[in-house]
């Protein structure tokens, strides 16, 4: 079955960086676009970034453009989200998604 396991979250100061990872299994990873979403406390889950199957195209929410970079390693079946210049409003649980399946999420807290 499809499994997605996120990691890399934590507490970081404003202006800092984190890299999230999503390890995928149970499907042909290289055949599918992948996405990162996030859900802040009291808010709806929102799309952060999407990458096509071979990584040739990416899309970002306006709120993260220029600060976040989505990438993938199809050989390792892993999706990444490099987050730079983090802001307190980036605090959320971050999820990867594929084929309608969600991982368990990883918490990112941006606070001084």
Order of alpha helices (4+ residues) and beta strands (2+ residues): beta-beta-beta-beta-beta-beta-beta-beta-beta-beta-beta
